[in-house]
C-alpha cells in the first residue's frame, strides 16, 4: 500500500488514471486484487532491484556481500514477503572475534533507534510508519494466552550494543530474583510516558543500576543473543538498516546471525519450511493416483501438477 507505482500501473493497464493519495484503503485493496499477477511481477522486480542496485552495489550498505540467498513466501492473506541471508566479506565471527568487534560491526549496519525527526525527517517518518511493533500486539504475537510476545517486544533498553550469554548453573532463586527485578521495568516500557525517559531515569525508577540491569539480562538469557543499543523510546522499534529502509519503503528486519545453530534454525524454520496446506493434499493425491493403472513413472509425472493445483500460494 506504500508503493503508488503498483496501483498506477494496474489502473494504466485498465486504461484509467488515478490519484493515489485520494484512494482509501478498501479501494486500493480492490485494485490490487484485480490483477495479482502484475502485483507479483512488480514485487519480484522490486526485490531484484533491491539486491542488484543497492545490496550488491559498490555502495555496500551492509558491507561487501559475496553470497546471498532469499526465498519468497506468502502470508495467509496472499501478501508476499522474502526471507533472506547475506554472507558479508570480513564479517566478524562470534566467539572467534571479540564481543566488541562483533558489536561494532552490528552497530555499523543495524539500528533499532528512532532517527532525529529534525535531521532525518524522511527516515523518521518511515521508521515510525513501518518499523514500530504494535503495542496492542496481534494474535500472531502469542503462542498461548499466558505467553509473552514471541517477538520479544518491548525490547530491553541498553546504553550500548552488547551480547548476552546464559549463566551456567543458575539456581532458581537467582532466576526468580532477576525476573522480579525486571518486572517493573517491563511494565513501564508498556506505558506511553516512558518514551520521554532517558535510560538512566528508567533504571532509577526501577531501583536498578546499569551493571545490575545487564547482570539480570544475562541471567534471563536462554541463549547467546545481541541486545541492540536502545533508549526507552526505541524499545518498540524493529531493527533496520537505514539505507535499505529508505529504498525498500516497507517493513524490514535486519539481524546479525551469531552462530551456525541459529543459521540452521532460521533456514529450517523460516526459509525452507513447508507450506501448511501442502502435505495433506500431496498424500491424498498420491493415494488417489496409485490405485489406477498408471505405473510409477507416470505417477511421478502427475504429482507435481496435483501439488500445484492444491498449493494455496
C-alpha positions as CSV (number, residue, x, y, z in Angstrom):
1,X,0.0,0.0,0.0
2,X,3.1,2.3,0.2
3,X,4.1,1.8,-3.4
4,X,1.9,4.1,-5.6
5,X,3.5,2.9,-8.8
6,X,1.8,-0.5,-8.4
7,X,-1.6,1.0,-8.2
8,X,-0.9,3.4,-11.0
9,X,0.4,0.6,-13.2
10,X,-2.6,-1.6,-12.6
11,X,-5.0,1.2,-13.5
12,X,-3.0,2.2,-16.5
13,X,-3.4,-1.4,-17.8
14,X,-7.1,-0.9,-17.4
15,X,-6.9,2.4,-19.4
16,X,-7.6,4.6,-16.3
17,X,-5.7,7.2,-14.3
18,X,-6.0,7.6,-10.6
19,X,-4.7,9.9,-7.8
20,X,-3.1,7.5,-5.3
21,X,-3.4,9.9,-2.4
22,X,-7.2,10.2,-2.9
23,X,-7.8,6.4,-2.7
24,X,-9.0,4.9,0.5
25,X,-7.7,1.6,1.9
26,X,-10.6,-0.5,0.6
27,X,-10.3,0.9,-2.9
28,X,-6.5,0.1,-3.0
29,X,-7.2,-3.4,-1.9
30,X,-9.8,-3.9,-4.7
31,X,-7.3,-2.6,-7.3
32,X,-4.6,-5.0,-6.1
33,X,-7.0,-7.9,-6.1
34,X,-8.0,-7.1,-9.7
35,X,-4.6,-8.3,-11.1
36,X,-2.5,-10.3,-8.7
37,X,-0.2,-11.4,-11.5
38,X,1.0,-7.9,-12.2
39,X,1.3,-7.2,-8.4
40,X,3.5,-10.2,-8.0
41,X,5.7,-9.3,-11.0
42,X,6.2,-5.8,-9.7
43,X,7.1,-7.2,-6.2
44,X,9.6,-9.6,-7.9
45,X,11.2,-6.9,-9.9
46,X,11.5,-4.7,-6.9
47,X,13.3,-7.4,-4.9
48,X,15.7,-7.9,-7.9
49,X,16.4,-4.2,-8.0
50,X,17.0,-4.0,-4.2
51,X,19.7,-6.7,-4.5
52,X,21.2,-5.6,-7.8
53,X,21.1,-1.8,-7.3
54,X,21.7,-1.5,-3.6
55,X,22.8,-4.6,-1.6
56,X,25.3,-5.8,-4.2
57,X,26.3,-2.4,-5.4
58,X,29.6,-0.6,-4.7
59,X,27.7,1.4,-2.1
60,X,27.8,-1.7,0.1
61,X,25.1,-0.7,2.6
62,X,25.7,-3.9,4.5
63,X,29.3,-4.5,3.6
64,X,30.7,-6.4,0.7
65,X,28.2,-9.2,0.1
66,X,29.9,-12.2,-1.6
67,X,26.9,-14.6,-1.5
68,X,23.2,-14.5,-0.8
69,X,20.0,-16.5,-0.8
70,X,16.4,-15.5,-0.5
71,X,13.0,-17.2,-0.6
72,X,9.6,-15.8,-1.4
73,X,6.8,-16.6,1.0
74,X,3.1,-15.6,1.1
75,X,1.1,-14.7,4.2
76,X,-2.4,-16.3,4.6
77,X,-4.0,-13.2,3.0
78,X,-1.7,-13.5,0.0
79,X,0.8,-10.7,0.7
80,X,4.3,-11.7,-0.5
81,X,7.5,-11.2,1.6
82,X,11.0,-12.6,1.4
83,X,13.4,-14.3,3.9
84,X,17.0,-13.7,3.0
85,X,20.5,-14.5,4.1
86,X,23.6,-12.5,3.2
87,X,27.2,-13.5,3.6
88,X,29.4,-10.4,4.1
89,X,33.1,-10.4,3.4
90,X,35.1,-9.6,6.6
91,X,32.2,-10.1,8.9
92,X,33.4,-11.0,12.4
93,X,32.8,-14.5,13.8
94,X,31.2,-14.8,17.2
95,X,33.5,-16.5,19.8
96,X,36.4,-16.2,17.5
97,X,36.5,-12.4,17.3
98,X,35.9,-10.2,20.4
99,X,32.5,-9.2,21.5
100,X,33.5,-5.6,20.9
101,X,34.4,-6.4,17.2
102,X,31.1,-8.1,16.7
103,X,29.1,-5.3,18.3
104,X,30.9,-2.6,16.4
105,X,30.1,-4.4,13.2
106,X,26.4,-4.8,14.1
107,X,26.2,-1.1,15.2
108,X,27.7,0.0,11.9
109,X,25.0,-1.6,9.8
110,X,21.9,-2.2,12.0
111,X,19.9,0.3,14.0
112,X,16.9,-0.1,16.3
113,X,16.6,3.6,17.2
114,X,14.2,6.4,16.2
115,X,16.0,8.8,13.9
116,X,16.1,12.5,14.7
117,X,12.9,14.0,13.2
118,X,14.7,17.3,12.5
119,X,17.8,15.9,10.9
120,X,16.3,12.9,9.1
121,X,12.6,13.7,8.7
122,X,12.0,11.2,5.8
123,X,13.7,8.3,7.6
124,X,12.0,9.2,10.8
125,X,8.6,9.1,9.0
126,X,9.4,5.6,7.5
127,X,10.6,4.1,10.8
128,X,7.5,5.3,12.7
129,X,5.2,4.1,9.9
130,X,6.6,0.6,9.2
131,X,9.2,-0.3,11.8
132,X,7.2,0.1,15.1
133,X,5.8,-3.1,16.6
134,X,2.2,-2.5,17.7
135,X,1.8,-2.0,21.4
136,X,-1.6,-3.7,21.1
137,X,0.3,-6.7,19.5
138,X,-1.6,-9.1,17.2
139,X,-2.8,-12.7,17.5
140,X,0.5,-13.9,15.9
141,X,2.4,-12.4,18.9
142,X,1.2,-15.0,21.3
143,X,1.5,-18.8,21.2
144,X,-0.7,-19.1,24.3
145,X,-2.8,-16.8,26.4
146,X,-0.2,-16.7,29.2
147,X,2.9,-16.3,27.0
148,X,4.6,-13.0,26.3
149,X,5.1,-11.6,22.8
150,X,7.1,-14.2,20.9
151,X,9.0,-11.5,19.1
152,X,10.2,-10.1,22.4
153,X,8.6,-6.7,22.4
154,X,9.1,-4.4,24.1
155,X,12.8,-5.0,23.7
156,X,15.1,-4.1,26.6
157,X,16.8,-0.7,26.5
158,X,20.5,-0.7,26.5
159,X,23.2,2.1,26.7
160,X,25.3,0.1,24.2
161,X,25.0,-2.8,21.8
162,X,26.1,-5.9,23.8
163,X,26.0,-9.7,23.7
164,X,24.2,-11.6,26.5
165,X,25.3,-15.2,27.4
166,X,23.4,-17.7,29.6
167,X,24.8,-18.1,33.0
168,X,25.8,-21.7,33.8
169,X,24.2,-23.5,36.7
170,X,22.0,-20.6,37.6
171,X,19.8,-21.5,40.6
172,X,16.0,-20.9,40.6
173,X,16.3,-18.3,43.4
174,X,18.6,-16.1,41.4
175,X,16.5,-16.5,38.3
176,X,13.3,-15.7,40.3
177,X,15.0,-12.6,41.7
178,X,16.1,-11.4,38.3
179,X,12.5,-11.8,37.0
180,X,11.2,-9.8,39.9
181,X,13.7,-7.0,39.5
182,X,13.0,-6.7,35.7
183,X,9.2,-6.9,36.0
184,X,8.7,-3.2,37.0
185,X,10.9,-2.2,34.0
186,X,8.9,-4.3,31.6
187,X,5.7,-2.8,32.9
188,X,7.0,0.7,32.5
189,X,8.0,0.0,28.9
190,X,4.4,-0.6,28.1
191,X,3.4,2.8,29.2
192,X,3.4,5.7,26.7
193,X,5.0,8.2,29.2
194,X,8.1,6.0,29.4
195,X,9.2,7.2,25.9
196,X,10.2,10.6,27.4
197,X,12.6,9.0,29.9
198,X,16.3,8.5,29.5
199,X,17.9,5.1,30.0
200,X,19.3,6.3,33.4
201,X,15.9,7.7,34.5
202,X,14.1,4.4,33.6
203,X,16.6,2.4,35.6
204,X,16.3,4.8,38.5
205,X,12.6,4.4,38.7
206,X,13.1,0.6,38.9
207,X,15.8,0.9,41.5
208,X,18.4,-0.6,39.2
209,X,22.0,0.3,38.3
210,X,23.2,-0.2,34.7
211,X,25.5,-3.1,35.9
212,X,22.7,-4.7,37.8
213,X,20.4,-4.4,34.8
214,X,23.0,-6.1,32.5
215,X,23.6,-8.8,35.0
216,X,19.9,-9.6,35.1
217,X,19.7,-9.7,31.3
218,X,22.5,-12.3,31.3
219,X,20.6,-14.4,34.0
220,X,17.4,-14.2,31.9
221,X,19.1,-15.1,28.7
222,X,18.5,-18.7,27.4
223,X,21.0,-18.4,24.6
224,X,23.7,-16.0,23.3
225,X,21.9,-13.0,21.8
226,X,22.6,-9.5,20.7
227,X,21.0,-6.6,22.7
228,X,20.9,-3.5,20.4
229,X,21.5,0.0,21.7
230,X,18.1,1.4,22.5
231,X,16.7,4.3,24.6
232,X,13.3,3.6,26.3
233,X,11.6,5.3,23.3
234,X,13.2,2.8,20.9
235,X,12.0,-0.4,22.6
236,X,9.2,-1.0,20.1
237,X,11.4,-0.4,17.0
238,X,12.2,-3.3,14.7
239,X,15.9,-3.5,13.7
240,X,16.6,-2.0,10.3
241,X,19.4,-0.7,8.0
242,X,18.7,3.0,7.2
243,X,19.8,2.6,3.5
244,X,17.7,-0.5,2.9
245,X,14.6,1.1,4.6
246,X,14.9,4.3,2.5
247,X,15.0,2.2,-0.7
248,X,12.5,-0.6,0.1
249,X,10.0,1.7,1.8
250,X,8.3,-1.1,3.7
251,X,8.9,-3.2,6.8
252,X,12.3,-4.9,7.1
253,X,14.1,-6.9,9.9
254,X,17.9,-7.0,9.7
255,X,19.8,-9.2,12.2
256,X,23.3,-10.5,12.6
257,X,23.5,-14.3,12.9
258,X,25.6,-15.2,15.9
259,X,26.0,-19.0,15.4
260,X,25.8,-21.8,13.0
261,X,23.0,-23.2,15.1
262,X,21.0,-20.0,14.7
263,X,21.7,-20.1,10.9
264,X,20.5,-23.6,10.5
265,X,17.4,-23.0,12.7
266,X,16.5,-19.9,10.6
267,X,16.9,-21.8,7.3
268,X,14.8,-24.8,8.5
269,X,12.1,-22.9,10.4
270,X,11.7,-19.9,8.2
271,X,13.3,-20.0,4.8
272,X,12.7,-23.6,3.8
273,X,9.7,-24.6,5.9
274,X,6.9,-26.5,4.1
275,X,3.6,-24.8,3.4
276,X,1.0,-26.0,5.8
277,X,-1.6,-26.8,3.1
278,X,0.9,-28.9,1.0
279,X,1.3,-32.2,2.8
280,X,-2.3,-33.4,3.2
281,X,-3.3,-32.8,-0.5
282,X,0.0,-34.4,-1.6
283,X,-0.6,-37.6,0.3
284,X,-4.3,-37.7,-0.6
285,X,-3.3,-37.2,-4.3
286,X,-0.8,-40.0,-4.1
287,X,-3.4,-42.4,-2.7
288,X,-5.8,-41.2,-5.4
289,X,-3.4,-41.8,-8.2
290,X,-1.8,-45.1,-7.1
291,X,-4.9,-47.4,-7.4
292,X,-5.2,-46.5,-11.1
293,X,-3.4,-48.4,-13.9
294,X,-0.5,-45.8,-14.0
295,X,3.0,-47.1,-13.5
296,X,5.4,-45.4,-11.0
297,X,6.9,-43.1,-13.7
298,X,3.5,-41.8,-14.8
299,X,2.5,-41.3,-11.2
300,X,5.6,-39.2,-10.5
301,X,4.9,-37.1,-13.6
302,X,1.3,-36.4,-12.4
303,X,2.1,-35.5,-8.7
304,X,3.8,-32.1,-9.4
305,X,0.7,-30.9,-11.2
306,X,-1.5,-32.1,-8.4
307,X,0.7,-30.3,-5.9
308,X,0.5,-27.0,-7.8
309,X,-3.3,-27.4,-8.0
310,X,-3.7,-27.7,-4.2
311,X,-0.9,-25.2,-3.4
312,X,-2.6,-22.1,-1.9
313,X,0.2,-19.8,-2.9
